[in-house]
Amino acid sequence: KNIIGLFNRLWDLKLATADDLNQNLRVIVRGAESIRLELEGSKILKVADYRRLLFEIEQRGLLNLDLKRQNEKLKRELDTLIIEAG
């Protein structure tokens, strides 16, 4: 525990690098670093933005459902008119 704390402090002071770790930890740290660099350039959504997008998606889904129901109703009415005219 003390060794980890000491290494962590050296890491924070930039006096230790991934090269100072054993092979397994070195691979993990380098993988984490590459992920961090990858995410650095991407946009992370805030919770409010995420909720707003979800709400918008739900509203569009409800609108599509309403349009589908209206379309089915119009098809039934058209079928009735065809039968009556036929």
Phi, psi and omega in degrees: 000316179294323180294318179297316178298318179296315179297319179300318179295316177298322178297313179300324180276003181064026177264352177231148180230178178299333179295339180278353181270166174287168188305313183298313180293326179299316179297317180296314182296317180294323176296316179296321179295319179293323176295317179300316179295323179295316181287336182303324181273348183267158180269127176261128180286139172283159182302317181298319178296319180298314180295321179297317178296319177298317179299316180298318178296317179298317180297318178295323177296318178294320178298316178298321179296316178298317179295323179295316178297317179296319179297317178297321179296316179296323177296317178297318179296320178296317178300319179296316179297321179295317180296316180294323181281335186286000000 
